[in-house]
Amino acid sequence: IIVQCVRWYLAYALSLRNIEEMMAERGIAVDHSTLHRWVIRLVPLLDKAFRRHKRSVGSRWRMDETYIKIKG
């Protein structure tokens, strides 16, 4: 449940109080300060895990040119 709350906080830019309210609607009592402590604890771990799986950018870039004519 805590990981889900942290995911919502990071992915959807919700405030901790909004997430607290959402969890209360689902019948789960969690305080915003508890969520904040878990965010501080889990974000470095999640960042480290995601960076391991991140693919590097290649040396080739492709670009398309598009011309849009607006009002004549």
Secondary structure, DSSP 4 states (H G I P E B T S, - for coil): -HHHHHHHHHHH---HHHHHHHHHHTT----HHHHHHHHHHHHHHHHHHHHHHPPPP-S-------------
